[in-house]
Amino acid sequence: MREITINGVHYTIKFSYRAAKYEDCVQQAFALLSGAVMLSDAADAENPKMSDIIKGSIKQVGMVPQVCDTFFFAGLIEDKSENKPKTKEEAADLLIDYMEENNKTYTDIYQSFMECMGEDGFFEKSGIKQMMETMFKNKETEVENPENVTPIKKTATKKKATTTTK
């Protein structure tokens, strides 16, 4: 939970269960954390080309301002202030005021929101943590125990004699 002041008004940012019900917030957080954005346009996600990674990185950087707007709105759901923004657009305008007052960038805001989400347990509450653990566990299992692979038989080999010269 974070307390911030914008234009002299205090706001509470908290990523609670209610924030975890905000579909856009969960989808955007998962897309960024899982790497899905980075590889969403790759022809082969298992073996992406460097150009795919560059394009994905550009796409991800371009998403950050909109993601910040979404995260900010979600984080304000629990705020009890009468001046709380009613729409995502109002929240986006308020976020710009905050950034101007505090000389912050969207990257600063994004990092702050991600830290706050972690502290508030948002990733667990929303199911993102469990989904990513399952994805990566399945990926490891897939690599360790591939199906339909014929094991290589070990054969005895003679050890060659080696000589050393001085």
C-alpha positions as CSV (number, residue, x, y, z in Angstrom):
1,M,0.0,0.0,0.0
2,R,1.2,3.5,-0.8
3,E,0.1,6.9,0.3
4,I,0.6,9.7,-2.2
5,T,-0.5,13.3,-2.5
6,I,-1.6,14.9,-5.7
7,N,-2.7,18.5,-5.9
8,G,-2.8,18.6,-2.1
9,V,-5.2,15.6,-1.9
10,H,-4.1,12.3,-0.3
11,Y,-4.8,9.0,-2.1
12,T,-4.2,5.4,-1.1
13,I,-2.9,2.9,-3.7
14,K,-3.5,-0.7,-2.7
15,F,-3.5,-3.7,-4.9
16,S,-6.2,-5.8,-3.1
17,Y,-8.6,-8.5,-4.1
18,R,-10.7,-5.9,-5.8
19,A,-7.8,-4.8,-7.9
20,A,-7.2,-8.5,-8.7
21,K,-10.7,-8.6,-10.1
22,Y,-9.9,-5.8,-12.6
23,E,-9.4,-7.9,-15.7
24,D,-7.3,-5.3,-17.7
25,C,-4.9,-5.0,-14.7
26,V,-4.4,-8.7,-14.4
27,Q,-4.0,-9.3,-18.1
28,Q,-1.5,-6.5,-18.6
29,A,0.6,-7.5,-15.5
30,F,0.6,-11.2,-16.7
31,A,1.5,-10.3,-20.3
32,L,4.5,-8.2,-19.1
33,L,5.7,-10.5,-16.4
34,S,5.4,-13.8,-18.4
35,G,7.2,-12.4,-21.4
36,A,4.2,-12.9,-23.6
37,V,4.4,-9.3,-24.9
38,M,8.0,-9.9,-25.9
39,L,7.2,-12.9,-28.0
40,S,3.6,-12.3,-29.0
41,D,4.5,-11.6,-32.6
42,A,7.4,-14.1,-33.0
43,A,6.9,-16.8,-35.6
44,D,8.6,-19.3,-33.3
45,A,8.3,-18.4,-29.6
46,E,10.5,-21.4,-28.7
47,N,13.4,-20.0,-30.8
48,P,12.7,-16.3,-31.4
49,K,14.9,-14.4,-33.8
50,M,16.7,-11.3,-32.5
51,S,14.4,-9.2,-34.7
52,D,11.4,-10.7,-32.9
53,I,12.9,-9.8,-29.5
54,I,13.7,-6.3,-30.6
55,K,10.1,-5.8,-31.9
56,G,8.7,-7.3,-28.7
57,S,10.8,-5.0,-26.6
58,I,9.6,-2.0,-28.6
59,K,6.0,-3.1,-28.1
60,Q,6.6,-3.6,-24.4
61,V,8.1,-0.1,-23.9
62,G,5.2,1.4,-25.8
63,M,2.7,-0.3,-23.5
64,V,4.2,1.1,-20.3
65,P,2.2,4.4,-20.2
66,Q,-1.1,2.7,-20.8
67,V,-0.2,0.0,-18.3
68,C,0.6,2.6,-15.7
69,D,-2.9,4.2,-16.2
70,T,-4.5,0.8,-15.8
71,F,-2.4,-0.1,-12.7
72,F,-3.1,3.3,-11.1
73,F,-6.9,3.0,-11.6
74,A,-6.8,-0.5,-10.2
75,G,-4.7,0.6,-7.2
76,L,-7.2,3.3,-6.4
77,I,-10.2,1.0,-6.2
78,E,-9.9,0.7,-2.4
79,D,-9.3,4.4,-1.9
80,K,-12.1,6.0,0.2
81,S,-11.4,9.6,-0.9
82,E,-14.3,11.5,-2.2
83,N,-12.0,13.0,-4.9
84,K,-11.1,9.5,-6.2
85,P,-11.2,9.3,-10.0
86,K,-14.4,7.6,-11.2
87,T,-13.0,6.5,-14.6
88,K,-9.7,5.2,-15.9
89,E,-9.4,8.4,-18.0
90,E,-9.7,10.6,-14.9
91,A,-7.1,8.4,-13.2
92,A,-4.8,8.8,-16.1
93,D,-5.0,12.6,-15.9
94,L,-4.4,12.5,-12.2
95,L,-1.4,10.3,-12.7
96,I,0.1,12.9,-15.1
97,D,-0.4,15.5,-12.4
98,Y,1.4,13.3,-9.9
99,M,4.3,12.7,-12.3
100,E,4.6,16.4,-13.1
101,E,4.6,17.4,-9.4
102,N,7.2,14.8,-8.5
103,N,9.3,14.8,-11.7
104,K,8.6,11.1,-12.4
105,T,8.7,9.1,-15.6
106,Y,6.4,6.3,-16.6
107,T,9.2,3.9,-15.9
108,D,9.5,5.2,-12.4
109,I,5.8,4.8,-11.9
110,Y,5.7,1.3,-13.4
111,Q,8.5,0.1,-11.1
112,S,6.8,1.6,-8.1
113,F,3.5,-0.1,-9.0
114,M,5.2,-3.4,-9.5
115,E,6.9,-3.1,-6.1
116,C,3.6,-2.1,-4.5
117,M,1.8,-5.1,-6.2
118,G,4.4,-7.4,-4.8
119,E,4.1,-5.9,-1.3
120,D,0.3,-6.1,-1.3
121,G,0.3,-9.7,-2.5
122,F,-1.5,-8.8,-5.8
123,F,0.4,-11.5,-7.8
124,E,-0.8,-14.2,-5.4
125,K,-4.4,-12.8,-5.1
126,S,-4.8,-12.5,-8.8
127,G,-3.4,-16.0,-9.5
128,I,-0.5,-14.6,-11.6
129,K,2.2,-16.1,-9.4
130,Q,0.6,-19.6,-9.5
131,M,0.0,-19.5,-13.2
132,M,3.6,-18.5,-13.9
133,E,5.0,-21.1,-11.6
134,T,2.8,-23.7,-13.4
135,M,4.0,-22.5,-16.8
136,F,7.6,-22.6,-15.9
137,K,7.3,-25.9,-14.0
138,N,5.6,-27.4,-17.1
139,K,8.3,-26.0,-19.3
140,E,11.1,-27.5,-17.1
141,T,9.3,-30.9,-17.1
142,E,8.9,-30.7,-20.8
143,V,12.6,-30.3,-21.2
144,E,13.6,-32.8,-18.6
145,N,11.2,-35.5,-19.7
146,P,10.5,-35.1,-23.4
147,E,7.9,-37.6,-24.8
148,N,8.7,-40.0,-27.6
149,V,12.4,-39.8,-27.3
150,T,14.4,-42.9,-27.7
151,P,17.1,-43.1,-25.1
152,I,20.7,-43.3,-26.3
153,K,22.2,-46.6,-25.4
154,K,25.6,-46.6,-23.7
155,T,28.3,-48.6,-25.4
156,A,31.6,-49.7,-23.9
157,T,34.5,-47.8,-25.4
158,K,38.1,-48.5,-25.0
159,K,40.1,-45.8,-23.4
160,K,42.9,-44.6,-25.5
161,A,46.4,-44.5,-24.0
162,T,47.7,-41.0,-23.8
163,T,51.3,-39.9,-23.6
164,T,52.7,-36.8,-22.2
165,T,55.7,-35.0,-23.4
166,K,57.9,-32.7,-21.5
